[in-house]
Amino acid sequence: MIRWRTMILSIVALTVTGLGVLLLGACSGDDSSGATTPSSAANSNVSSAKIQVVAAENFWGSIASQIGGNKVSVTAIITSPDTDPHDYESTPSDGRRVASAQYVIYNGLGYDPWAGQLLDANPARDRTTLKVQDVLGLQDDDNPHRWYSPDDVLKVIDQISADYKKIGAADASYFDSQKTTFETVALKQYNDLVQAIRQKYTGAPVAATESIVSPLADALGLNMLTPYSFLQAISEGTDPTAQDKATFDSQIANKEIDVLLFNTQNARPDVQRLVDAATAKGIPIVEVTETLIPEDATFQDWQSKQLQDLQRALAQVNGR
């Protein structure tokens, strides 16, 4: 009888001890719902945290996203093809995005003054800022459309990569790998088209409706016949001089140009008149835009499509 009582007491003690172990385990680890302890949740947040990036324009945002890969979260402010970046006015939500960003990229050169204003209104000691104008060492009145310069794009890529490695030093090797892949794989078609057009059509006379493509024309070795003062006036929303208008009209009438590059996001009546006149003369029209078309395209796909259109138009005129 005593032996049975002793065995029962031992079983009860073991059961209580087992329950205690289970309870301690439940308090120190995951429960059946997947909840974690504060310490493990904090560790999870640290390991999965992404650099929060805001780009004023989606062309720089596309580049920043591809270099950063899964270590960054990029938000672009100007994305709609219907938005004229020159006339954009920031919103309160833009201010909130900038205020919470760890890294902000904007163009400068008078192209997006609202971005600088948002940064001034939302200062943060631990925020990194990339102003393309400063990276390239340009003056305020220089051509702002630097994403149309292949050489300038490479310089911006270098700076974005360097900034990422400072902000997320633990992932420096990852950012190096992303940069190499972007430059050698993602940009291959873009770079090949730039080289091919330059080799075959250097010196070809072209015209443009505004200054957006001037950096690209220079890179391709094309002969931009449109007076730069005309290009700049249209870009800034002012009226070109009567002399510049007469020069452009004469170039079209006499078919002195092989191709007309037309920014479809700035099709004001006087610009459309030039496009119609060139079309009537059988001069090929190559459409370009200031921002990504479609808005979810990558930088390289957008630019490569425009370069392919230009290459075909030049081949059509030159027979090669």
Phi, psi and omega per residue, in radians:
M1 nan -0.763 3.117
I2 -1.124 -0.680 -3.139
R3 -1.073 -0.755 3.140
W4 -1.120 -0.703 3.126
R5 -1.099 -0.675 3.134
T6 -1.141 -0.730 3.133
M7 -1.115 -0.711 -3.134
I8 -1.113 -0.759 3.133
L9 -1.099 -0.655 3.128
S10 -1.143 -0.719 3.132
I11 -1.109 -0.734 3.115
V12 -1.077 -0.751 -3.130
A13 -1.102 -0.758 3.127
L14 -1.101 -0.674 -3.141
T15 -1.123 -0.787 3.123
V16 -1.090 -0.745 3.121
T17 -1.078 -0.742 3.125
G18 -1.084 -0.736 3.119
L19 -1.105 -0.666 3.125
G20 -1.096 -0.712 3.125
V21 -1.116 -0.750 3.123
L22 -1.094 -0.718 -3.139
L23 -1.145 -0.704 3.107
L24 -1.114 -0.689 3.116
G25 -1.113 -0.689 -3.137
A26 -1.159 -0.575 -3.117
C27 -1.353 -0.409 -3.046
S28 -1.865 0.003 -3.096
G29 -2.438 -2.802 -3.131
D30 -1.322 2.511 3.012
D31 -1.708 -3.113 -3.042
S32 -1.170 -0.303 -3.137
S33 -1.546 -0.078 3.116
G34 1.593 0.138 3.124
A35 -1.209 2.599 -3.130
T36 -2.094 2.820 3.092
T37 -1.232 2.793 3.120
P38 -0.972 -0.691 -3.102
S39 -1.176 -0.726 -3.136
S40 -1.248 -0.595 3.095
A41 -1.129 -0.716 3.126
A42 -1.104 -0.754 3.116
N43 -1.072 -0.681 3.130
S44 -1.106 -0.727 -3.135
N45 -1.130 -0.676 -3.140
V46 -1.134 -0.771 -3.061
S47 -1.253 -0.478 -3.075
S48 -1.760 -0.012 -3.092
A49 -1.132 2.403 3.107
K50 -1.966 2.625 3.055
I51 -1.191 2.187 -3.123
Q52 -1.522 2.007 -3.026
V53 -2.041 2.373 3.006
V54 -2.114 2.198 3.063
A55 -1.957 2.340 -3.130
A56 -1.092 -0.654 -3.112
E57 -2.193 2.638 -3.022
N58 -1.293 -0.335 3.095
F59 -1.207 -0.734 3.044
W60 -1.229 -0.590 3.114
G61 -1.110 -0.686 3.115
S62 -1.072 -0.769 3.119
I63 -1.122 -0.797 -3.128
A64 -1.081 -0.665 -3.136
S65 -1.154 -0.724 -3.086
Q66 -1.272 -0.584 3.082
I67 -1.266 -0.634 -3.101
G68 -1.383 -0.459 3.127
G69 1.004 -2.396 -3.072
N70 -1.472 0.161 3.097
K71 -1.719 -0.028 -3.106
V72 -2.326 2.775 2.995
S73 -2.218 2.007 -3.003
V74 -1.919 2.278 3.031
T75 -2.082 2.200 3.066
A76 -1.762 2.453 -3.112
I77 -1.480 -0.916 3.105
I78 -1.596 1.965 -3.090
T79 -2.257 -0.507 -3.034
S80 -1.304 2.309 3.069
P81 -1.092 -0.301 -3.137
D82 -1.488 -0.070 -3.108
T83 -1.645 2.261 3.032
D84 -1.562 1.914 -3.079
P85 -0.992 -0.537 -3.130
H86 -1.109 -0.540 -3.041
D87 -1.843 0.121 -3.021
Y88 -1.163 2.438 3.039
E89 -2.082 2.238 -3.059
S90 -1.205 2.776 -3.125
T91 -2.045 2.897 3.072
P92 -0.994 -0.618 3.121
S93 -1.165 -0.574 3.050
D94 -1.088 -0.741 3.119
G95 -1.071 -0.686 3.125
R96 -1.173 -0.674 3.114
R97 -1.089 -0.817 -3.139
V98 -1.112 -0.714 -3.103
A99 -1.061 -0.580 -3.084
S100 -1.692 0.006 -3.071
A101 -1.410 2.527 3.001
Q102 -1.541 -0.419 -3.058
Y103 -2.528 2.210 -3.120
V104 -2.151 2.304 3.131
I105 -2.078 2.213 3.045
Y106 -2.520 2.911 -2.920
N107 -1.460 -0.815 -3.023
G108 1.366 -2.806 3.128
L109 1.075 0.484 3.131
G110 1.330 0.089 -3.063
Y111 -1.418 -0.661 -3.094
D112 -2.401 1.088 -3.108
P113 -1.042 -0.470 3.124
W114 -1.064 -0.532 -3.129
A115 -1.157 -0.784 3.088
G116 -1.089 -0.638 3.123
Q117 -1.143 -0.691 3.110
L118 -1.145 -0.675 3.115
L119 -1.139 -0.727 3.123
D120 -1.127 -0.615 -3.114
A121 -1.373 -0.297 -3.100
N122 -2.290 1.157 -3.094
P123 -1.189 2.579 3.099
A124 -2.648 2.212 -3.063
R125 -1.167 -0.549 -3.050
D126 -1.695 0.217 3.119
R127 -1.568 2.433 3.044
T128 -1.800 2.383 -3.106
T129 -2.177 2.354 3.041
L130 -2.034 2.004 3.029
K131 -1.852 1.986 -3.031
V132 -0.970 -0.705 3.125
Q133 -0.934 -0.782 -3.113
D134 -1.227 -0.665 3.118
V135 -1.046 -0.673 -3.077
L136 -1.596 -0.119 3.121
G137 1.140 0.730 -3.061
L138 -1.780 2.769 3.106
Q139 -1.539 2.846 -3.066
D140 -1.037 -0.542 -3.074
D141 -1.687 0.184 3.064
D142 -1.312 2.817 3.129
N143 -1.005 2.159 -3.056
P144 -1.403 -0.217 -2.974
H145 -1.480 1.102 -2.982
R146 -1.310 -0.316 3.092
W147 -1.239 -0.136 3.030
Y148 -1.643 0.147 3.051
S149 -1.934 1.923 -3.133
P150 -0.969 -0.700 3.135
D151 -1.141 -0.714 3.136
D152 -1.193 -0.626 3.092
V153 -1.042 -0.739 3.120
L154 -1.102 -0.658 3.114
K155 -1.159 -0.682 3.103
V156 -1.173 -0.687 3.081
I157 -1.019 -0.788 3.121
D158 -1.017 -0.751 -3.093
Q159 -1.222 -0.732 3.112
I160 -1.050 -0.792 3.133
S161 -1.065 -0.785 3.135
A162 -1.089 -0.697 3.131
D163 -1.166 -0.729 3.104
Y164 -1.026 -0.710 -3.101
K165 -1.209 -0.438 3.052
K166 -1.375 -0.735 -3.117
I167 -1.225 -0.773 3.136
G168 -2.057 1.195 -3.035
A169 -1.009 -0.556 -3.119
A170 -1.154 -0.367 -3.117
D171 -1.884 0.411 -3.067
A172 -1.011 -0.745 -3.122
S173 -1.166 -0.593 3.094
Y174 -1.127 -0.788 3.136
F175 -1.140 -0.611 3.064
D176 -1.080 -0.761 3.141
S177 -1.135 -0.745 3.117
Q178 -1.067 -0.742 -3.130
K179 -1.105 -0.783 3.141
T180 -1.080 -0.775 3.132
T181 -1.131 -0.723 -3.138
F182 -1.086 -0.788 -3.076
E183 -1.261 -0.650 -3.029
T184 -1.649 -0.436 -3.095
V185 -1.927 -1.054 -3.061
A186 -1.087 -0.674 -3.092
L187 -1.622 0.102 -3.046
K188 -1.049 -0.887 -3.130
Q189 -1.071 -0.763 3.107
Y190 -0.997 -0.881 -3.129
N191 -1.136 -0.683 3.135
D192 -1.113 -0.705 3.136
L193 -1.165 -0.726 3.092
V194 -1.014 -0.811 -3.118
Q195 -1.164 -0.736 -3.100
A196 -1.128 -0.770 3.139
I197 -1.144 -0.715 -3.139
R198 -1.119 -0.723 -3.113
Q199 -1.170 -0.651 -3.016
K200 -1.647 -0.533 -2.969
Y201 -2.154 0.364 3.080
T202 -0.962 2.304 3.131
G203 1.560 -0.104 3.135
A204 -1.096 2.303 -3.112
P205 -1.359 2.236 3.137
V206 -2.347 2.890 3.056
A207 -2.313 2.867 3.138
A208 -2.558 2.713 -3.127
T209 -1.486 -0.276 3.040
E210 -2.838 3.123 -2.926
S211 -1.369 -0.009 -3.060
I212 -0.955 -0.665 -3.044
V213 -1.719 0.079 -3.138
S214 -1.009 -0.780 3.106
P215 -1.089 -0.621 3.127
L216 -1.228 -0.743 3.107
A217 -1.012 -0.723 3.090
D218 -1.080 -0.775 -3.119
A219 -1.139 -0.581 -3.123
L220 -1.482 -0.130 -3.117
G221 1.325 0.334 3.138
L222 -1.398 2.704 -3.131
N223 -1.705 1.725 -3.131
M224 -1.357 1.873 -3.081
L225 -1.473 -0.377 -3.134
T226 -1.121 2.275 3.096
P227 -0.975 2.334 -3.093
Y228 -1.096 -0.551 3.116
S229 -1.095 -0.560 3.065
F230 -1.197 -0.845 -3.128
L231 -1.008 -0.754 -3.103
Q232 -1.192 -0.686 -3.137
A233 -1.089 -0.803 3.135
I234 -1.110 -0.729 -3.137
S235 -1.075 -0.629 -3.090
E236 -1.595 -0.010 3.086
G237 1.395 0.388 3.100
T238 -1.919 3.030 -3.109
D239 -1.552 2.268 3.036
P240 -1.140 2.810 3.109
T241 -1.235 2.783 3.109
A242 -1.062 -0.628 3.140
Q243 -1.160 -0.745 3.122
D244 -1.120 -0.703 3.104
K245 -1.087 -0.758 -3.135
A246 -1.126 -0.672 3.108
T247 -1.091 -0.805 -3.128
F248 -1.117 -0.786 3.136
D249 -1.038 -0.715 -3.134
S250 -1.162 -0.700 3.129
Q251 -1.084 -0.654 3.110
I252 -1.277 -0.831 -3.085
A253 -1.039 -0.629 -3.109
N254 -1.673 0.111 3.138
K255 0.890 0.842 3.119
E256 -1.421 -0.153 -3.106
I257 -2.018 2.593 3.119
D258 -1.481 -0.637 -3.015
V259 -2.536 2.536 3.003
L260 -1.947 2.105 3.102
L261 -1.592 2.122 -2.967
F262 -2.118 2.059 3.060
N263 -1.391 1.847 -3.064
T264 -1.219 -0.251 3.108
Q265 -1.485 0.020 3.061
N266 -2.426 1.243 -3.060
A267 -1.823 0.927 3.109
R268 -1.145 2.833 -3.005
P269 -0.944 -0.739 -3.118
D270 -1.210 -0.510 3.059
V271 -1.256 -0.776 3.141
Q272 -1.074 -0.584 3.100
R273 -1.065 -0.700 3.121
L274 -1.173 -0.710 3.115
V275 -1.094 -0.761 3.136
D276 -1.125 -0.699 -3.139
A277 -1.153 -0.707 3.118
A278 -1.159 -0.720 3.115
T279 -1.069 -0.734 3.131
A280 -1.100 -0.487 3.134
K281 -1.559 0.024 3.128
G282 1.372 0.318 3.104
I283 -1.479 2.171 -3.123
P284 -1.075 2.453 3.089
I285 -1.847 2.200 3.069
V286 -1.936 2.050 -3.097
E287 -1.463 2.363 3.054
V288 -2.298 2.859 3.123
T289 -2.402 2.831 3.130
E290 -1.440 -0.551 -3.113
T291 -2.137 2.980 -3.036
L292 -1.019 2.333 3.030
I293 -2.267 2.074 -0.176
P294 -1.143 2.948 -3.005
E295 -1.175 -0.282 3.093
D296 -1.733 0.184 3.108
A297 -1.261 2.794 2.998
T298 -1.463 2.790 3.106
F299 -0.950 -0.828 -3.035
Q300 -1.226 -0.628 3.112
D301 -1.178 -0.727 3.110
W302 -1.072 -0.898 -3.119
Q303 -1.175 -0.688 -3.134
S304 -1.114 -0.675 3.110
K305 -1.061 -0.776 3.139
Q306 -1.163 -0.682 3.114
L307 -1.156 -0.671 3.085
Q308 -1.107 -0.728 3.109
D309 -1.089 -0.723 3.123
L310 -1.153 -0.744 3.130
Q311 -1.054 -0.760 3.119
R312 -1.134 -0.712 -3.132
A313 -1.144 -0.733 3.118
L314 -1.160 -0.655 3.106
A315 -1.158 -0.655 3.125
Q316 -1.059 -0.738 -3.089
V317 -1.360 -0.699 -3.035
N318 -1.616 -0.113 3.118
G319 1.213 0.400 3.121
R320 -2.743 nan nan
